[in-house]
Amino acid sequence: MPAIALGHYNLRGDRATLAKLRDFYIRYVGLTEGPRPLKSFGFWLYAGGRDVLHLSENRPGETRQTILKTGFDHVAFACSDLPAMLAILAGDNIPYRHATVEVSAGFATQHQIFFNDPEGNGIELNFVEA
């Protein structure tokens, strides 16, 4: 049975870290806070009506390693309004890298913006040219 879509990804931390991440993803990725059916502390952030990022409080006694050797590089979001996003990032002095993938083999030109959240997790925003 093959996977048919990415459901969500989860970031963990203490309450202060989760609040900081929530605010960051709302401002710089354009996610919205929405319903979360769990009783524990945390946030679910939505894109296009779907929960895509869960922010969950560390479990009691759980310690998170801050430097892990993994292959994770970034999570990517399909976005709109490249000029507005560039203005927000530049206006708030968020370091980013802008790359363009030219049209080829049936793919439209894409603009990619790469940056990191406050915890160092990689983010890619994709803007497809019409």
Short mmCIF file of the C-alpha atoms (twelve columns), coordinates in Angstrom:
data_MODEL
# 
_entry.id   MODEL 
# 
loop_
_atom_site.group_PDB 
_atom_site.id 
_atom_site.type_symbol 
_atom_site.label_atom_id 
_atom_site.label_alt_id 
_atom_site.label_comp_id 
_atom_site.label_asym_id 
_atom_site.label_seq_id 
_atom_site.Cartn_x 
_atom_site.Cartn_y 
_atom_site.Cartn_z 
_atom_site.pdbx_PDB_model_num 
ATOM 1   C CA . MET A 1   0.000  0.000  0.000   1 
ATOM 2   C CA . PRO A 2   1.831  3.133  -1.173  1 
ATOM 3   C CA . ALA A 3   1.780  6.508  0.566   1 
ATOM 4   C CA . ILE A 4   -0.473 8.973  -1.238  1 
ATOM 5   C CA . ALA A 5   0.519  12.269 0.445   1 
ATOM 6   C CA . LEU A 6   2.573  13.772 3.220   1 
ATOM 7   C CA . GLY A 7   0.350  14.071 6.283   1 
ATOM 8   C CA . HIS A 8   2.312  16.394 8.568   1 
ATOM 9   C CA . TYR A 9   5.624  16.811 10.278  1 
ATOM 10  C CA . ASN A 10  6.188  17.383 13.984  1 
ATOM 11  C CA . LEU A 11  8.602  19.588 15.903  1 
ATOM 12  C CA . ARG A 12  9.025  19.200 19.662  1 
ATOM 13  C CA . GLY A 13  10.216 21.545 22.357  1 
ATOM 14  C CA . ASP A 14  9.350  23.371 25.542  1 
ATOM 15  C CA . ARG A 15  6.414  25.788 25.639  1 
ATOM 16  C CA . ALA A 16  8.494  28.904 24.946  1 
ATOM 17  C CA . THR A 17  10.132 27.242 21.922  1 
ATOM 18  C CA . LEU A 18  6.780  26.093 20.566  1 
ATOM 19  C CA . ALA A 19  5.292  29.580 20.861  1 
ATOM 20  C CA . LYS A 20  8.320  31.024 19.053  1 
ATOM 21  C CA . LEU A 21  8.047  28.417 16.283  1 
ATOM 22  C CA . ARG A 22  4.277  28.959 15.960  1 
ATOM 23  C CA . ASP A 23  4.732  32.690 15.477  1 
ATOM 24  C CA . PHE A 24  7.619  32.161 13.023  1 
ATOM 25  C CA . TYR A 25  5.744  29.709 10.785  1 
ATOM 26  C CA . ILE A 26  2.644  31.907 10.769  1 
ATOM 27  C CA . ARG A 27  4.621  35.028 9.771   1 
ATOM 28  C CA . TYR A 28  7.275  33.609 7.440   1 
ATOM 29  C CA . VAL A 29  5.567  30.586 5.883   1 
ATOM 30  C CA . GLY A 30  1.973  31.773 5.993   1 
ATOM 31  C CA . LEU A 31  0.568  28.871 7.984   1 
ATOM 32  C CA . THR A 32  -2.474 29.423 10.189  1 
ATOM 33  C CA . GLU A 33  -3.170 28.075 13.655  1 
ATOM 34  C CA . GLY A 34  -6.128 25.733 13.757  1 
ATOM 35  C CA . PRO A 35  -7.915 23.083 15.783  1 
ATOM 36  C CA . ARG A 36  -5.902 20.507 17.708  1 
ATOM 37  C CA . PRO A 37  -7.879 17.574 19.153  1 
ATOM 38  C CA . LEU A 38  -5.258 16.599 21.753  1 
ATOM 39  C CA . LYS A 39  -5.322 17.493 25.465  1 
ATOM 40  C CA . SER A 40  -1.544 18.002 25.735  1 
ATOM 41  C CA . PHE A 41  0.072  21.393 25.082  1 
ATOM 42  C CA . GLY A 42  0.933  22.259 21.510  1 
ATOM 43  C CA . PHE A 43  -0.245 23.755 18.243  1 
ATOM 44  C CA . TRP A 44  -1.387 22.504 14.866  1 
ATOM 45  C CA . LEU A 45  -0.590 24.763 11.935  1 
ATOM 46  C CA . TYR A 46  -2.526 24.555 8.686   1 
ATOM 47  C CA . ALA A 47  -1.971 25.197 4.974   1 
ATOM 48  C CA . GLY A 48  -4.839 24.999 2.509   1 
ATOM 49  C CA . GLY A 49  -7.188 23.643 5.171   1 
ATOM 50  C CA . ARG A 50  -4.866 20.761 6.168   1 
ATOM 51  C CA . ASP A 51  -2.779 20.388 9.297   1 
ATOM 52  C CA . VAL A 52  0.800  20.218 8.015   1 
ATOM 53  C CA . LEU A 53  2.919  21.118 11.059  1 
ATOM 54  C CA . HIS A 54  2.392  19.866 14.581  1 
ATOM 55  C CA . LEU A 55  4.243  21.588 17.420  1 
ATOM 56  C CA . SER A 56  4.302  19.309 20.442  1 
ATOM 57  C CA . GLU A 57  5.568  19.831 23.963  1 
ATOM 58  C CA . ASN A 58  8.353  17.536 25.119  1 
ATOM 59  C CA . ARG A 59  7.086  14.567 27.094  1 
ATOM 60  C CA . PRO A 60  7.788  14.590 30.856  1 
ATOM 61  C CA . GLY A 61  11.449 13.733 31.407  1 
ATOM 62  C CA . GLU A 62  12.181 13.872 27.670  1 
ATOM 63  C CA . THR A 63  15.306 15.691 26.599  1 
ATOM 64  C CA . ARG A 64  15.871 16.570 22.973  1 
ATOM 65  C CA . GLN A 65  19.289 16.444 21.455  1 
ATOM 66  C CA . THR A 66  20.100 19.720 19.796  1 
ATOM 67  C CA . ILE A 67  22.773 18.372 17.503  1 
ATOM 68  C CA . LEU A 68  21.713 15.231 15.676  1 
ATOM 69  C CA . LYS A 69  23.484 13.710 12.735  1 
ATOM 70  C CA . THR A 70  20.645 13.046 10.300  1 
ATOM 71  C CA . GLY A 71  19.960 13.401 6.619   1 
ATOM 72  C CA . PHE A 72  17.099 15.866 7.167   1 
ATOM 73  C CA . ASP A 73  17.689 19.070 5.232   1 
ATOM 74  C CA . HIS A 74  14.383 20.943 4.882   1 
ATOM 75  C CA . VAL A 75  10.635 20.816 4.458   1 
ATOM 76  C CA . ALA A 76  9.086  22.475 1.406   1 
ATOM 77  C CA . PHE A 77  5.835  24.379 0.968   1 
ATOM 78  C CA . ALA A 78  4.037  25.400 -2.229  1 
ATOM 79  C CA . CYS A 79  3.380  29.142 -1.951  1 
ATOM 80  C CA . SER A 80  2.061  32.176 -3.773  1 
ATOM 81  C CA . ASP A 81  3.057  35.861 -3.923  1 
ATOM 82  C CA . LEU A 82  6.836  35.740 -4.155  1 
ATOM 83  C CA . PRO A 83  7.300  39.545 -4.023  1 
ATOM 84  C CA . ALA A 84  5.359  39.821 -0.757  1 
ATOM 85  C CA . MET A 85  7.346  36.999 0.852   1 
ATOM 86  C CA . LEU A 86  10.677 38.481 -0.229  1 
ATOM 87  C CA . ALA A 87  9.619  41.843 1.212   1 
ATOM 88  C CA . ILE A 88  8.695  40.290 4.564   1 
ATOM 89  C CA . LEU A 89  11.944 38.302 4.837   1 
ATOM 90  C CA . ALA A 90  14.099 41.271 3.819   1 
ATOM 91  C CA . GLY A 91  12.167 43.696 6.021   1 
ATOM 92  C CA . ASP A 92  12.690 41.481 9.073   1 
ATOM 93  C CA . ASN A 93  16.330 40.694 8.203   1 
ATOM 94  C CA . ILE A 94  15.717 36.955 7.864   1 
ATOM 95  C CA . PRO A 95  18.676 35.496 5.934   1 
ATOM 96  C CA . TYR A 96  17.550 33.521 2.885   1 
ATOM 97  C CA . ARG A 97  18.772 32.141 -0.408  1 
ATOM 98  C CA . HIS A 98  16.773 32.576 -3.620  1 
ATOM 99  C CA . ALA A 99  17.210 30.013 -6.403  1 
ATOM 100 C CA . THR A 100 15.430 29.675 -9.737  1 
ATOM 101 C CA . VAL A 101 14.748 26.347 -11.418 1 
ATOM 102 C CA . GLU A 102 14.185 27.094 -15.095 1 
ATOM 103 C CA . VAL A 103 11.365 25.542 -17.105 1 
ATOM 104 C CA . SER A 104 12.185 22.042 -18.390 1 
ATOM 105 C CA . ALA A 105 10.648 18.669 -19.190 1 
ATOM 106 C CA . GLY A 106 7.093  19.799 -18.531 1 
ATOM 107 C CA . PHE A 107 7.911  21.670 -15.314 1 
ATOM 108 C CA . ALA A 108 7.181  25.379 -15.011 1 
ATOM 109 C CA . THR A 109 9.832  27.807 -13.783 1 
ATOM 110 C CA . GLN A 110 10.035 27.731 -9.983  1 
ATOM 111 C CA . HIS A 111 11.467 30.230 -7.553  1 
ATOM 112 C CA . GLN A 112 12.750 28.660 -4.358  1 
ATOM 113 C CA . ILE A 113 13.427 30.531 -1.131  1 
ATOM 114 C CA . PHE A 114 15.539 28.718 1.480   1 
ATOM 115 C CA . PHE A 115 15.920 29.779 5.118   1 
ATOM 116 C CA . ASN A 116 15.916 28.331 8.643   1 
ATOM 117 C CA . ASP A 117 13.444 28.562 11.490  1 
ATOM 118 C CA . PRO A 118 14.637 29.731 14.946  1 
ATOM 119 C CA . GLU A 119 15.648 26.163 15.855  1 
ATOM 120 C CA . GLY A 120 17.709 25.671 12.677  1 
ATOM 121 C CA . ASN A 121 15.215 23.519 10.756  1 
ATOM 122 C CA . GLY A 122 15.421 24.092 7.001   1 
ATOM 123 C CA . ILE A 123 12.462 25.566 5.105   1 
ATOM 124 C CA . GLU A 124 11.927 25.844 1.348   1 
ATOM 125 C CA . LEU A 125 9.173  27.966 -0.144  1 
ATOM 126 C CA . ASN A 126 8.272  27.189 -3.783  1 
ATOM 127 C CA . PHE A 127 6.652  29.723 -6.085  1 
ATOM 128 C CA . VAL A 128 5.663  28.404 -9.528  1 
ATOM 129 C CA . GLU A 129 5.473  30.922 -12.353 1 
ATOM 130 C CA . ALA A 130 2.154  30.968 -14.193 1 
# 
